[in-house]
Amino acid sequence: MPPLAVRREHMLIAFNKPYGVLCQFTDRNDPPRRTLAEFISTPNVYPAGRLDFDSEGLLLLTDDGALANRLTDPRHKLPKTYLAHVEGVPSAAQLSQLQQGILLNDGQTAPAQATLLAQPPTWLWPRDPPVRFRKTVPDAWIELTIHEGRNRQVRRMTAAVGLPTLRLIRVRLGGIALDGLALGETRIVEKQG
């Protein structure tokens, strides 16, 4: 895949979004929820896509509308990799279903890459608030790469195969990864001019 081109006068910022933060700069809710304004002080940048309020991890922000479109338009099939902490331990059949694509209420998903992880990555930060654990229900971690961006797609896919998602973290978008970016921190991915 060719590198993402950022026009001369524009920037691209990687942000490790915490759980419970809206992917916008303001909130009209009463009381207001946490927003990007708490973490991002760079003027005139906006999220290229989004992560749900209850999802964590890599969010890209830019002031380049063409780049934002390239990052989010499904026609570009940009791979998005997630770590999904699921309730239950996936069987080979469940992983195969995810790999082949799942029929959701808005249509069939494209095939995904799905791998059962032996354990969560050692670099993973604790979630605040912690995920509720039940002693009688096993859990596992799956690495899942999709090429679409439907609303709550990963959560709906795992639920459709009987593995509800407890925690969801995006770790890579195209060729850009978290790569040690601390929770709540930003990094300029590419800036010219």
Backbone as ProteinMPNN parsed JSONL, in Angstrom:
{"seq_chain_A": "MPPLAVRREHMLIAFNKPYGVLCQFTDRNDPPRRTLAEFISTPNVYPAGRLDFDSEGLLLLTDDGALANRLTDPRHKLPKTYLAHVEGVPSAAQLSQLQQGILLNDGQTAPAQATLLAQPPTWLWPRDPPVRFRKTVPDAWIELTIHEGRNRQVRRMTAAVGLPTLRLIRVRLGGIALDGLALGETRIVEKQG", "coords_chain_A": {"N_chain_A": [[0.843, -1.176, 0.0], [0.607, 2.227, -0.869], [2.31, 4.97, 0.778], [0.548, 7.266, 2.929], [-0.221, 10.307, 1.562], [0.479, 13.51, 2.595], [-0.523, 16.731, 2.097], [1.574, 19.55, 1.45], [1.171, 21.789, 3.272], [-0.238, 20.68, 5.352], [-1.184, 18.571, 8.215], [-0.927, 15.457, 10.037], [-2.135, 13.768, 12.77], [-1.623, 11.355, 15.256], [-3.562, 9.898, 17.767], [-4.025, 8.426, 20.913], [-6.841, 7.343, 21.926], [-8.639, 7.456, 24.928], [-10.949, 5.267, 26.711], [-14.374, 6.22, 26.889], [-14.356, 8.781, 25.765], [-15.546, 11.243, 23.599], [-15.431, 11.4, 20.016], [-15.218, 14.07, 19.116], [-15.027, 17.671, 19.423], [-16.7, 19.132, 21.033], [-19.525, 18.851, 23.272], [-22.946, 18.573, 23.637], [-24.352, 17.384, 25.579], [-25.867, 17.034, 28.823], [-24.906, 16.261, 31.946], [-21.875, 17.459, 30.298], [-19.894, 15.222, 28.339], [-16.578, 13.724, 28.235], [-14.347, 15.066, 25.803], [-12.46, 15.432, 22.701], [-11.261, 17.882, 23.004], [-10.124, 18.007, 25.505], [-7.69, 16.813, 25.192], [-6.455, 17.523, 22.755], [-4.845, 20.241, 21.46], [-4.121, 21.413, 19.129], [-4.946, 23.675, 16.614], [-7.721, 23.683, 14.277], [-7.814, 20.976, 13.414], [-9.396, 17.866, 12.708], [-11.162, 14.817, 13.465], [-10.335, 12.031, 11.439], [-12.504, 9.983, 10.516], [-13.833, 7.903, 13.142], [-13.939, 6.733, 16.53], [-15.926, 4.748, 18.587], [-17.544, 5.962, 21.57], [-17.152, 4.14, 23.648], [-14.95, 2.74, 22.794], [-11.391, 2.32, 22.345], [-8.047, 3.573, 21.617], [-6.209, 4.017, 18.513], [-6.74, 7.011, 16.872], [-6.957, 9.12, 14.133], [-6.205, 12.472, 13.316], [-6.629, 15.328, 11.261], [-5.979, 18.283, 9.263], [-6.513, 18.237, 6.674], [-8.777, 17.817, 4.298], [-8.961, 16.143, 2.005], [-7.185, 14.081, 2.635], [-8.422, 13.101, 4.953], [-10.724, 12.055, 3.782], [-9.587, 10.015, 2.208], [-8.674, 8.337, 4.212], [-11.039, 7.482, 5.374], [-12.992, 6.734, 3.48], [-14.755, 3.964, 2.318], [-14.176, 2.885, -0.175], [-11.456, 2.894, -0.483], [-10.556, 0.834, 1.04], [-8.926, 0.671, 3.34], [-6.972, -1.024, 5.658], [-8.003, -1.786, 8.985], [-6.966, -2.467, 12.159], [-7.836, -4.194, 15.071], [-7.843, -4.928, 18.592], [-9.8, -7.138, 20.209], [-11.366, -7.779, 23.143], [-13.076, -10.435, 24.17], [-16.09, -12.028, 25.342], [-16.091, -15.334, 26.208], [-14.379, -18.115, 24.635], [-13.009, -18.185, 21.512], [-13.89, -20.561, 19.057], [-12.444, -22.618, 16.462], [-14.285, -22.647, 14.409], [-15.806, -20.321, 14.888], [-13.841, -18.328, 14.514], [-13.322, -18.817, 11.837], [-15.782, -18.08, 10.705], [-15.69, -15.288, 11.14], [-13.498, -14.713, 9.536], [-14.482, -15.29, 7.017], [-16.466, -13.45, 6.649], [-19.41, -11.818, 7.837], [-22.929, -12.009, 7.991], [-24.696, -9.228, 8.582], [-27.282, -7.029, 9.879], [-27.217, -4.929, 8.086], [-26.173, -5.984, 5.815], [-23.745, -8.2, 4.203], [-20.525, -8.546, 5.591], [-17.193, -7.799, 4.498], [-14.59, -10.275, 4.068], [-12.55, -10.87, 6.947], [-9.454, -10.615, 8.761], [-8.785, -12.756, 11.359], [-7.522, -13.614, 14.442], [-6.836, -15.652, 17.204], [-5.474, -14.58, 20.209], [-2.88, -15.612, 22.39], [-2.586, -14.36, 24.811], [-3.309, -11.108, 26.249], [-1.576, -8.244, 24.844], [1.553, -7.285, 26.32], [2.04, -4.585, 26.582], [-0.379, -3.371, 26.929], [-2.555, -1.024, 28.36], [-4.294, -0.557, 31.507], [-7.864, -0.47, 31.583], [-9.981, 2.298, 32.364], [-13.08, 2.91, 33.45], [-12.442, -0.397, 34.851], [-12.966, -3.445, 32.939], [-15.817, -5.414, 33.535], [-15.495, -8.428, 35.114], [-16.45, -11.873, 35.064], [-16.364, -14.661, 37.039], [-17.288, -17.134, 36.218], [-17.45, -17.083, 33.483], [-15.513, -17.566, 30.683], [-12.948, -15.638, 28.97], [-11.347, -14.022, 26.144], [-8.8, -12.786, 23.873], [-8.908, -11.336, 20.668], [-7.289, -10.623, 17.619], [-8.309, -8.557, 15.083], [-8.716, -7.691, 11.751], [-10.223, -5.465, 9.615], [-11.676, -4.158, 6.551], [-13.529, -2.305, 6.136], [-15.818, 0.138, 7.449], [-18.141, 0.157, 8.997], [-20.822, 1.194, 11.201], [-20.088, 0.422, 14.482], [-18.975, -2.018, 13.739], [-17.035, -4.14, 14.348], [-17.821, -4.928, 16.924], [-20.425, -5.794, 16.361], [-19.887, -7.891, 14.614], [-18.423, -9.747, 16.219], [-20.358, -10.284, 18.165], [-22.295, -11.498, 16.575], [-21.234, -14.014, 16.123], [-21.394, -15.121, 18.572], [-19.671, -14.094, 20.498], [-19.535, -11.726, 22.495], [-18.184, -8.429, 22.557], [-16.102, -7.151, 25.026], [-14.189, -5.224, 25.404], [-12.663, -2.901, 23.224], [-10.037, -2.058, 21.099], [-8.466, -0.01, 18.834], [-5.58, -0.593, 17.003], [-4.147, -0.152, 14.713], [-4.224, 1.675, 11.661], [-4.332, 1.522, 8.366], [-1.054, 2.058, 7.364], [-0.285, 3.12, 9.772], [0.413, 2.872, 13.167], [-0.272, 2.387, 16.714], [2.142, 2.02, 18.138], [3.547, 2.292, 20.741], [2.497, 4.7, 21.627], [1.367, 6.543, 24.278], [-1.564, 6.255, 26.364], [-4.017, 8.708, 25.832], [-2.227, 10.455, 24.711], [-0.624, 12.326, 21.997], [0.854, 12.207, 18.704], [2.721, 13.619, 16.09], [2.305, 12.447, 12.919], [3.068, 12.965, 10.329], [4.421, 15.845, 9.099], [4.761, 18.628, 7.09], [6.324, 21.516, 5.654]], "CA_chain_A": [[0.0, 0.0, 0.0], [1.437, 3.436, -0.903], [2.184, 5.775, 1.994], [-0.45, 8.319, 2.881], [0.394, 11.572, 1.183], [-0.035, 14.683, 3.286], [-0.145, 17.907, 1.324], [2.662, 20.332, 2.017], [0.854, 22.656, 4.404], [-1.158, 19.997, 6.263], [-0.602, 17.659, 9.196], [-1.646, 14.261, 10.446], [-1.837, 13.519, 14.178], [-2.109, 10.111, 15.845], [-4.015, 10.089, 19.144], [-4.448, 7.203, 21.585], [-8.071, 7.778, 22.585], [-9.093, 6.662, 26.065], [-12.346, 4.86, 26.851], [-15.254, 7.252, 27.431], [-14.084, 10.094, 25.18], [-16.217, 11.44, 22.317], [-14.56, 11.776, 18.898], [-15.547, 15.425, 18.689], [-14.422, 18.652, 20.323], [-17.709, 19.695, 21.938], [-20.622, 17.952, 23.6], [-24.127, 19.296, 24.126], [-24.967, 16.565, 26.621], [-25.847, 17.642, 30.147], [-23.623, 16.971, 31.936], [-21.045, 17.161, 29.137], [-18.952, 14.097, 28.404], [-15.199, 14.056, 27.844], [-14.205, 15.234, 24.362], [-11.093, 15.584, 22.202], [-10.722, 19.172, 23.452], [-9.348, 17.759, 26.721], [-6.396, 16.229, 24.835], [-5.906, 18.049, 21.503], [-4.862, 21.709, 21.44], [-3.771, 21.86, 17.779], [-6.143, 24.267, 16.001], [-8.197, 23.344, 12.931], [-7.731, 19.562, 13.043], [-10.623, 17.13, 12.964], [-10.956, 13.376, 13.332], [-10.537, 11.344, 10.157], [-13.233, 8.83, 11.011], [-14.15, 8.015, 14.558], [-14.003, 5.555, 17.387], [-17.067, 4.886, 19.478], [-17.329, 6.465, 22.928], [-16.681, 3.051, 24.498], [-13.783, 2.094, 22.197], [-10.127, 2.979, 22.682], [-6.948, 3.359, 20.696], [-5.727, 4.929, 17.485], [-7.606, 7.928, 16.141], [-6.153, 10.066, 13.36], [-6.787, 13.792, 13.12], [-5.924, 16.071, 10.222], [-6.615, 19.493, 8.757], [-6.527, 17.988, 5.228], [-10.027, 17.14, 3.964], [-8.727, 15.069, 1.034], [-6.572, 12.976, 3.365], [-9.467, 12.533, 5.81], [-11.564, 11.248, 2.907], [-8.839, 8.801, 1.834], [-8.59, 7.488, 5.398], [-12.343, 7.001, 5.829], [-13.856, 6.257, 2.408], [-14.651, 2.507, 2.198], [-13.635, 2.492, -1.488], [-9.996, 2.748, -0.381], [-10.322, -0.44, 1.73], [-7.799, 0.819, 4.256], [-7.124, -1.992, 6.756], [-8.1, -1.29, 10.362], [-6.706, -3.604, 13.037], [-8.367, -4.027, 16.419], [-7.773, -5.973, 19.598], [-11.122, -7.282, 20.807], [-11.465, -8.629, 24.327], [-14.413, -10.985, 24.0], [-16.632, -12.972, 26.311], [-16.028, -16.659, 25.596], [-13.134, -18.452, 23.952], [-13.404, -18.49, 20.14], [-13.575, -21.851, 18.442], [-11.946, -22.507, 15.081], [-15.443, -22.339, 13.561], [-16.146, -18.909, 15.068], [-12.799, -17.546, 13.838], [-13.537, -19.011, 10.4], [-16.917, -17.231, 10.327], [-15.196, -13.911, 11.064], [-12.587, -14.637, 8.388], [-15.255, -15.375, 5.776], [-17.423, -12.355, 6.6], [-20.599, -12.075, 8.637], [-24.146, -11.352, 7.533], [-25.258, -8.335, 9.596], [-28.564, -6.488, 9.428], [-26.988, -4.004, 6.974], [-25.518, -6.7, 4.717], [-22.588, -9.065, 4.425], [-19.239, -7.866, 5.737], [-16.083, -8.369, 3.728], [-13.766, -11.158, 4.89], [-11.657, -10.21, 7.903], [-8.402, -11.448, 9.347], [-9.121, -12.948, 12.763], [-6.56, -14.497, 15.098], [-6.928, -15.754, 18.65], [-4.203, -14.271, 20.875], [-2.641, -16.443, 23.57], [-2.787, -13.469, 25.962], [-3.282, -9.711, 25.792], [-0.205, -7.717, 24.742], [2.123, -6.82, 27.593], [2.039, -3.123, 26.619], [-1.746, -2.881, 27.058], [-2.85, -0.242, 29.553], [-5.554, -0.931, 32.154], [-8.985, 0.403, 31.227], [-10.619, 3.019, 33.442], [-13.173, 1.897, 34.497], [-12.077, -1.744, 34.406], [-13.99, -4.313, 32.378], [-16.421, -6.272, 34.57], [-15.169, -9.833, 34.899], [-17.291, -12.871, 35.728], [-15.536, -15.842, 37.277], [-17.847, -18.325, 35.56], [-17.463, -16.917, 32.026], [-14.161, -17.349, 30.167], [-12.787, -14.554, 28.009], [-10.173, -14.166, 25.282], [-8.46, -11.637, 23.019], [-8.819, -11.608, 19.23], [-6.84, -9.541, 16.738], [-9.236, -8.561, 13.953], [-8.457, -6.646, 10.758], [-11.318, -5.282, 8.665], [-11.385, -3.191, 5.492], [-14.713, -1.467, 6.026], [-15.923, 0.994, 8.616], [-19.55, 0.304, 9.367], [-21.082, 1.565, 12.588], [-19.887, -0.622, 15.493], [-18.833, -3.242, 12.955], [-16.327, -5.226, 15.032], [-18.688, -5.388, 18.009], [-21.551, -6.544, 15.787], [-19.364, -9.141, 14.052], [-18.11, -10.707, 17.286], [-21.634, -10.681, 18.777], [-23.0, -12.385, 15.639], [-20.697, -15.375, 16.231], [-21.534, -15.555, 19.951], [-18.534, -13.624, 21.298], [-19.717, -10.295, 22.74], [-16.967, -7.671, 22.842], [-16.031, -6.49, 26.329], [-13.272, -4.089, 25.266], [-12.219, -2.81, 21.83], [-8.921, -1.125, 20.954], [-7.88, 0.04, 17.478], [-4.137, -0.5, 17.142], [-3.513, 0.205, 13.438], [-5.073, 2.178, 10.58], [-3.407, 1.55, 7.236], [0.325, 1.851, 7.78], [-0.018, 3.87, 10.997], [0.094, 2.063, 14.345], [-0.067, 3.045, 18.012], [3.605, 1.988, 18.342], [4.021, 2.831, 22.012], [1.866, 5.97, 21.973], [0.708, 6.393, 25.581], [-2.979, 6.576, 26.437], [-4.288, 10.138, 25.957], [-1.139, 11.235, 24.1], [-0.647, 12.513, 20.544], [2.137, 12.206, 17.984], [2.613, 14.061, 14.692], [2.698, 11.347, 12.054], [3.795, 13.546, 9.204], [4.154, 17.279, 8.981], [5.691, 19.268, 6.162], [6.051, 22.939, 5.419]], "C_chain_A": [[0.893, 1.245, 0.0], [1.26, 4.233, 0.384], [1.118, 6.842, 1.817], [0.248, 9.64, 2.587], [-0.292, 12.708, 1.934], [0.432, 15.893, 2.499], [0.776, 18.796, 2.138], [2.301, 21.095, 3.294], [-0.029, 21.99, 5.467], [-0.449, 19.035, 7.206], [-1.529, 16.488, 9.464], [-1.182, 13.933, 11.863], [-2.428, 12.168, 14.575], [-2.435, 10.393, 17.309], [-4.449, 8.738, 19.698], [-5.642, 7.566, 22.472], [-8.432, 6.874, 23.758], [-10.565, 6.248, 25.928], [-13.145, 6.054, 27.377], [-14.951, 8.66, 26.963], [-14.784, 10.163, 23.821], [-15.206, 11.833, 21.248], [-15.042, 13.083, 18.274], [-15.028, 16.374, 19.758], [-15.411, 19.296, 21.282], [-18.771, 18.642, 22.2], [-21.761, 18.764, 24.178], [-24.859, 18.527, 25.21], [-24.921, 17.32, 27.953], [-25.936, 16.53, 31.181], [-22.783, 16.584, 30.722], [-20.113, 15.975, 29.39], [-17.56, 14.578, 27.995], [-15.123, 14.107, 26.318], [-12.724, 15.334, 23.991], [-10.446, 16.876, 22.691], [-9.875, 19.028, 24.72], [-7.912, 17.342, 26.4], [-5.693, 16.917, 23.659], [-6.006, 19.566, 21.508], [-4.502, 22.271, 20.068], [-5.016, 22.44, 17.112], [-6.443, 23.67, 14.628], [-7.931, 21.905, 12.494], [-9.023, 18.878, 13.479], [-10.37, 15.651, 12.785], [-11.204, 12.903, 11.904], [-11.184, 10.016, 10.527], [-13.505, 9.015, 12.492], [-13.933, 6.673, 15.233], [-15.186, 5.786, 18.312], [-16.623, 5.363, 20.849], [-16.7, 5.393, 23.811], [-15.558, 2.229, 23.865], [-12.549, 2.941, 22.483], [-9.161, 2.859, 21.504], [-6.771, 4.432, 19.639], [-6.847, 5.699, 16.786], [-6.684, 8.892, 15.409], [-6.922, 11.361, 13.204], [-5.954, 14.521, 12.074], [-6.676, 17.364, 9.925], [-6.747, 19.411, 7.234], [-7.769, 17.163, 4.875], [-9.846, 15.984, 2.986], [-8.106, 13.851, 1.722], [-7.6, 12.31, 4.276], [-10.376, 11.627, 4.987], [-10.869, 9.939, 2.523], [-8.773, 7.819, 3.002], [-9.93, 6.832, 5.734], [-13.221, 6.407, 4.735], [-13.671, 4.754, 2.214], [-14.092, 2.044, 0.842], [-12.129, 2.269, -1.445], [-9.585, 1.485, 0.37], [-9.084, -0.418, 2.634], [-7.961, -0.17, 5.412], [-7.105, -1.307, 8.121], [-7.955, -2.498, 11.272], [-7.102, -3.26, 14.466], [-7.954, -5.195, 17.296], [-9.141, -5.988, 20.262], [-11.04, -8.258, 21.967], [-12.904, -9.135, 24.336], [-14.798, -11.913, 25.148], [-16.728, -14.327, 25.615], [-14.666, -16.864, 24.96], [-13.495, -18.892, 22.548], [-12.985, -19.89, 19.712], [-13.001, -21.588, 17.055], [-13.09, -22.119, 14.151], [-15.838, -20.866, 13.675], [-15.12, -18.003, 14.389], [-12.983, -17.634, 12.331], [-14.712, -18.155, 9.906], [-16.473, -15.777, 10.177], [-14.322, -13.725, 9.829], [-13.338, -14.642, 7.062], [-16.188, -14.185, 5.585], [-18.71, -12.781, 7.276], [-21.785, -11.346, 8.01], [-24.727, -10.556, 8.7], [-26.565, -7.765, 9.061], [-28.416, -5.469, 8.297], [-26.184, -4.656, 5.85], [-24.307, -7.504, 5.165], [-21.323, -8.222, 4.585], [-18.221, -8.527, 4.818], [-15.326, -9.341, 4.635], [-12.812, -10.342, 5.765], [-10.519, -11.165, 8.243], [-8.729, -11.542, 10.829], [-8.189, -13.987, 13.354], [-6.805, -14.479, 16.595], [-5.551, -15.473, 19.235], [-4.072, -15.134, 22.128], [-2.873, -15.651, 24.857], [-2.808, -12.038, 25.446], [-1.842, -9.229, 25.693], [0.276, -7.161, 26.074], [2.084, -5.296, 27.711], [0.65, -2.536, 26.889], [-1.981, -2.205, 28.403], [-4.148, -0.749, 30.197], [-6.654, 0.043, 31.734], [-9.561, 1.034, 32.476], [-11.99, 3.478, 32.95], [-12.825, 0.51, 33.958], [-13.269, -2.488, 33.806], [-14.515, -5.198, 33.508], [-16.139, -7.73, 34.217], [-16.142, -10.719, 35.659], [-16.475, -14.151, 35.832], [-16.008, -17.058, 36.499], [-17.837, -18.235, 34.038], [-16.036, -16.672, 31.537], [-14.138, -16.177, 29.189], [-11.5, -14.772, 27.227], [-9.955, -12.869, 24.519], [-8.328, -12.114, 21.577], [-8.198, -10.387, 18.568], [-7.659, -9.647, 15.469], [-8.899, -7.396, 13.034], [-9.605, -6.634, 9.762], [-10.912, -4.219, 7.643], [-12.583, -2.29, 5.23], [-14.744, -0.555, 7.248], [-17.366, 1.225, 8.999], [-19.682, 0.635, 10.853], [-20.976, 0.344, 13.499], [-19.669, -2.0, 14.859], [-18.168, -4.382, 13.706], [-17.196, -5.787, 16.15], [-19.849, -6.227, 17.466], [-21.084, -7.877, 15.202], [-19.097, -10.169, 15.151], [-19.394, -11.181, 17.964], [-22.368, -11.684, 17.889], [-22.485, -13.821, 15.698], [-20.698, -15.852, 17.688], [-20.397, -15.155, 20.878], [-18.679, -12.12, 21.559], [-18.399, -9.612, 23.117], [-17.092, -6.956, 24.177], [-15.206, -5.204, 26.257], [-12.743, -4.094, 23.839], [-11.187, -1.696, 21.689], [-8.427, -1.165, 19.514], [-6.387, 0.273, 17.637], [-3.438, -0.086, 15.851], [-4.588, 0.67, 12.457], [-4.165, 2.372, 9.387], [-2.009, 1.237, 7.729], [0.7, 2.555, 9.074], [-0.486, 3.039, 12.186], [0.29, 2.884, 15.614], [1.415, 3.114, 18.357], [4.069, 2.698, 19.601], [3.439, 4.176, 22.403], [1.047, 5.78, 23.247], [-0.751, 6.826, 25.507], [-3.169, 8.077, 26.656], [-3.246, 11.036, 25.324], [-1.308, 11.326, 22.586], [0.776, 12.444, 19.998], [1.865, 12.715, 16.572], [3.141, 12.921, 13.824], [3.528, 11.88, 10.904], [3.421, 14.999, 9.136], [5.219, 17.866, 8.07], [5.335, 20.732, 6.065], [6.239, 23.724, 6.598]], "O_chain_A": [[1.839, 1.319, 0.784], [0.202, 4.186, 1.011], [0.823, 7.267, 0.7], [1.186, 10.032, 3.28], [-1.516, 12.834, 1.898], [1.627, 16.068, 2.26], [0.749, 18.783, 3.369], [3.039, 21.052, 4.278], [-0.513, 22.661, 6.379], [0.728, 18.721, 7.026], [-2.724, 16.518, 9.168], [0.017, 13.833, 12.124], [-3.584, 11.871, 14.272], [-1.664, 11.053, 18.005], [-5.161, 7.989, 19.029], [-5.483, 8.028, 23.602], [-8.522, 5.657, 23.598], [-11.314, 6.813, 25.13], [-12.653, 6.812, 28.213], [-15.246, 9.629, 27.663], [-14.64, 9.263, 22.994], [-14.231, 12.523, 21.542], [-15.243, 13.177, 17.064], [-14.64, 15.954, 20.848], [-15.002, 19.943, 22.247], [-18.903, 17.67, 21.456], [-21.564, 19.553, 25.103], [-25.888, 18.986, 25.706], [-24.035, 18.145, 28.175], [-26.987, 15.897, 31.279], [-22.959, 15.497, 30.173], [-19.621, 15.765, 30.499], [-17.391, 15.684, 27.482], [-15.748, 13.303, 25.627], [-11.852, 15.322, 24.86], [-9.221, 16.959, 22.785], [-8.998, 19.854, 24.971], [-7.018, 17.496, 27.232], [-4.465, 16.895, 23.578], [-7.104, 20.123, 21.555], [-4.57, 23.483, 19.864], [-6.044, 21.765, 17.049], [-5.547, 23.216, 13.918], [-7.831, 21.647, 11.295], [-9.651, 19.254, 14.469], [-9.47, 15.258, 12.043], [-12.159, 13.324, 11.251], [-10.492, 9.041, 10.817], [-13.422, 10.12, 13.028], [-13.768, 5.638, 14.589], [-15.413, 6.907, 18.768], [-15.468, 5.188, 21.238], [-15.825, 5.688, 24.625], [-15.246, 1.139, 24.345], [-12.65, 4.121, 22.818], [-9.419, 2.146, 20.534], [-7.131, 5.593, 19.836], [-7.761, 5.12, 16.199], [-5.739, 9.42, 15.995], [-8.134, 11.356, 12.987], [-4.736, 14.357, 12.005], [-7.843, 17.522, 10.283], [-7.057, 20.408, 6.582], [-7.809, 15.958, 5.123], [-10.506, 14.954, 3.12], [-8.47, 12.715, 1.418], [-7.644, 11.083, 4.363], [-10.758, 10.55, 5.444], [-11.495, 8.879, 2.515], [-8.813, 6.605, 2.798], [-9.958, 5.748, 6.315], [-14.127, 5.634, 5.046], [-12.552, 4.303, 1.971], [-13.589, 0.926, 0.733], [-11.584, 1.539, -2.273], [-8.416, 1.1, 0.35], [-8.307, -1.372, 2.675], [-8.992, -0.155, 6.084], [-6.319, -0.395, 8.378], [-8.73, -3.449, 11.172], [-6.762, -2.202, 14.996], [-7.74, -6.307, 16.813], [-9.588, -4.981, 20.81], [-10.685, -9.423, 21.788], [-13.84, -8.351, 24.491], [-13.947, -12.495, 25.821], [-17.364, -14.456, 24.569], [-13.901, -15.919, 24.769], [-14.217, -19.875, 22.386], [-11.867, -20.332, 19.977], [-13.068, -20.47, 16.544], [-12.892, -21.351, 13.21], [-16.168, -20.233, 12.672], [-15.492, -17.016, 13.755], [-12.818, -16.64, 11.624], [-14.647, -17.575, 8.822], [-16.832, -15.11, 9.207], [-14.401, -12.697, 9.155], [-12.872, -14.056, 6.085], [-16.651, -13.937, 4.472], [-19.058, -13.962, 7.286], [-21.659, -10.209, 7.556], [-25.192, -11.131, 9.684], [-26.913, -7.999, 7.904], [-29.396, -5.172, 7.613], [-25.585, -3.962, 5.028], [-23.91, -7.489, 6.33], [-21.082, -7.297, 3.809], [-18.384, -9.679, 4.418], [-15.418, -9.232, 5.857], [-12.337, -9.276, 5.373], [-10.622, -12.374, 8.033], [-8.929, -10.52, 11.487], [-8.074, -15.1, 12.841], [-6.964, -13.413, 17.19], [-4.563, -16.065, 18.801], [-5.052, -15.356, 22.84], [-3.304, -16.206, 25.867], [-2.371, -11.778, 24.324], [-0.97, -9.752, 26.388], [-0.512, -6.631, 26.857], [2.093, -4.767, 28.822], [0.52, -1.324, 27.06], [-1.645, -2.752, 29.453], [-5.004, -1.307, 29.51], [-6.402, 1.234, 31.552], [-9.629, 0.396, 33.527], [-12.057, 4.367, 32.101], [-12.904, 0.27, 32.754], [-14.423, -2.199, 34.121], [-13.742, -5.674, 34.339], [-16.508, -8.198, 33.141], [-16.601, -10.373, 36.747], [-15.961, -14.657, 34.834], [-15.203, -17.924, 36.157], [-18.18, -19.207, 33.365], [-15.411, -15.685, 31.925], [-15.172, -15.778, 28.651], [-10.667, -15.599, 27.597], [-10.803, -11.977, 24.516], [-7.722, -13.149, 21.299], [-8.532, -9.251, 18.907], [-7.703, -10.706, 14.843], [-8.806, -6.252, 13.479], [-9.922, -7.65, 9.144], [-9.944, -3.484, 7.837], [-12.637, -1.595, 4.215], [-13.771, -0.498, 7.999], [-17.771, 2.351, 9.29], [-18.774, 0.386, 11.647], [-21.685, -0.644, 13.312], [-20.125, -3.016, 15.384], [-18.691, -5.497, 13.703], [-17.293, -7.004, 16.302], [-20.208, -7.249, 18.05], [-21.798, -8.876, 15.282], [-19.496, -11.327, 15.03], [-19.509, -12.358, 18.304], [-22.993, -12.616, 18.393], [-23.217, -14.751, 15.36], [-20.079, -16.867, 18.008], [-20.176, -15.786, 21.912], [-18.009, -11.321, 20.906], [-17.606, -10.148, 23.891], [-18.065, -6.246, 24.426], [-15.487, -4.229, 26.954], [-12.411, -5.149, 23.299], [-11.416, -0.556, 22.094], [-8.017, -2.217, 19.022], [-5.965, 1.209, 18.316], [-2.267, 0.293, 15.878], [-5.699, 0.141, 12.424], [-3.324, 3.271, 9.379], [-1.805, 0.251, 8.437], [1.874, 2.588, 9.441], [-1.621, 2.563, 12.221], [0.93, 3.936, 15.597], [1.896, 4.149, 18.818], [4.895, 3.608, 19.535], [3.846, 4.747, 23.416], [0.138, 4.951, 23.287], [-1.12, 7.664, 24.684], [-2.559, 8.657, 27.555], [-3.365, 12.259, 25.392], [-2.021, 10.533, 21.971], [1.756, 12.601, 20.727], [0.9, 12.299, 15.931], [4.282, 12.486, 13.979], [4.562, 11.313, 10.551], [2.241, 15.349, 9.118], [6.415, 17.636, 8.252], [4.209, 21.142, 6.349], [6.05, 24.94, 6.568]]}, "name": "protein", "num_of_chains": 1, "seq": "MPPLAVRREHMLIAFNKPYGVLCQFTDRNDPPRRTLAEFISTPNVYPAGRLDFDSEGLLLLTDDGALANRLTDPRHKLPKTYLAHVEGVPSAAQLSQLQQGILLNDGQTAPAQATLLAQPPTWLWPRDPPVRFRKTVPDAWIELTIHEGRNRQVRRMTAAVGLPTLRLIRVRLGGIALDGLALGETRIVEKQG"}
